[in-house]
């Protein structure tokens, strides 16, 4: 297999990712994107570019999903999971993190983790919409979660 079949140059990676070559160089410099220097050239494994692209899309998708859900009081998540209107859902930390704090009307708290968030194309509206079902989430006791305990 030829070297060009396994690696992208910075310019090729930039084209694949839809950014400038300078952005790729910045990501390599700050460690966001792994690369190798060979001579004066930066070479990036194609698998690394694919991984980076998938992570980036997931992050952007979760950011937009969380923005939309927060704007609408998390009504979509509540409806899918059968939560009551008085149950409160808050995003924990980073908008790319699929974890939420749920405070039920009774005062009990739990951690909600989205394990899978699909995206379906609605032919009627011509728009993408998130698809999620109860099997796509995990709800754990807030008290048992060491990561979130105070």
C-alpha positions in Angstrom: 0.0 0.0 0.0 1.4 3.4 -1.0 2.0 6.0 1.6 -0.6 8.3 0.0 -3.2 5.5 0.6 -2.8 5.7 4.4 -2.0 9.3 5.0 -3.3 12.8 4.2 -1.1 15.9 3.8 -2.3 18.9 5.8 -4.0 20.3 2.6 -5.8 17.0 1.9 -6.9 16.7 5.5 -8.2 20.3 5.4 -10.2 19.6 2.2 -11.6 16.4 3.8 -12.6 18.3 7.0 -13.8 21.4 5.2 -11.4 23.8 6.9 -8.3 25.7 5.9 -4.8 24.2 5.9 -3.9 26.8 8.7 -6.7 25.3 10.9 -5.3 21.8 10.4 -1.8 23.1 11.4 -3.3 24.8 14.5 -5.1 21.6 15.5 -1.9 19.6 15.1 0.1 22.1 17.0 -2.3 22.1 20.0 -2.7 18.3 19.9 -6.3 18.3 18.8 -5.4 16.3 15.7 -2.6 13.7 15.8 -0.1 13.9 13.1 3.5 12.9 12.2 6.2 15.2 10.9 8.2 13.7 8.0 10.8 16.0 6.8 9.1 19.4 6.6 5.6 17.8 5.9 2.8 17.0 8.2 1.2 13.6 7.6 -2.1 12.6 9.2 -3.4 9.0 9.1 -6.7 8.8 7.2 -8.2 6.9 10.2 -7.3 9.8 12.5 -9.0 12.3 10.1 -12.1 10.0 10.1 -12.1 9.7 13.9 -11.6 13.5 14.3 -14.4 14.2 11.8 -16.8 11.8 13.6 -16.0 13.3 17.0 -16.4 16.8 15.6 -19.8 16.0 14.1 -21.0 14.3 17.3 -19.9 17.4 19.3 -21.7 19.8 17.0 -24.8 17.6 16.9 -25.0 17.3 20.7 -24.4 21.1 21.0 -27.3 21.8 18.7 -29.5 19.1 20.3 -28.8 20.5 23.8 -29.4 24.0 22.7 -32.8 23.0 21.2 -33.8 20.9 24.2 -32.8 23.6 26.7 -34.7 26.2 24.7 -37.8 24.0 24.9 -37.5 23.0 28.5 -36.3 19.5 27.5 -39.9 18.7 26.6 -38.7 16.2 23.9 -36.7 14.2 26.4 -39.5 14.4 28.9 -42.0 13.1 26.4 -39.9 10.2 25.1 -39.1 9.1 28.7 -42.5 9.7 30.1 -41.3 12.3 32.6 -43.8 14.7 34.2 -43.9 18.4 33.3 -42.7 19.4 36.8 -39.6 17.2 36.5 -36.6 19.4 35.8 -33.7 18.5 33.5 -30.4 20.3 33.5 -27.4 19.8 31.3 -24.3 18.8 33.3 -21.1 20.6 32.2 -20.1 20.8 28.6 -22.8 21.0 25.9 -21.2 18.1 24.1 -21.6 15.9 27.1 -24.7 13.7 26.9 -25.3 13.8 30.7 -28.1 15.5 32.5 -29.3 16.0 36.1 -32.9 15.1 36.5 -34.8 16.5 39.5 -38.1 14.8 39.8 -41.2 16.5 41.3 -40.7 14.4 44.4 -37.2 16.0 44.9 -35.3 12.8 44.0 -32.4 13.3 41.7 -30.9 11.1 39.0 -28.2 11.2 36.3 -29.5 10.7 32.8 -27.0 9.6 30.2 -27.8 9.4 26.5 -26.0 6.4 25.1 -27.2 6.8 21.5 -28.8 9.7 19.7 -29.7 9.0 16.2 -30.7 11.4 13.5 -33.5 10.7 11.1 -34.6 12.5 7.9 -38.2 13.5 7.9 -39.4 13.3 4.3 -42.5 15.4 5.0 -40.7 18.4 6.5 -37.4 17.9 4.7 -35.5 18.3 7.9 -33.4 16.1 10.2 -34.7 15.3 13.6 -33.2 13.5 16.5 -34.4 10.0 17.3 -34.2 8.6 20.7 -36.0 6.0 22.7 -35.9 4.9 26.4 -33.5 2.1 25.4 -31.0 4.7 24.3 -30.6 6.2 27.8 -29.3 5.1 31.2 -30.7 6.6 34.4 -28.5 6.2 37.5 -29.0 7.2 41.1 -27.5 10.6 41.7 -26.2 9.5 45.1 -24.2 6.6 43.6 -22.6 8.9 41.0 -19.2 9.8 42.5 -18.4 12.0 39.6 -21.3 14.4 40.5 -21.4 14.1 44.2 -20.4 17.2 46.3 
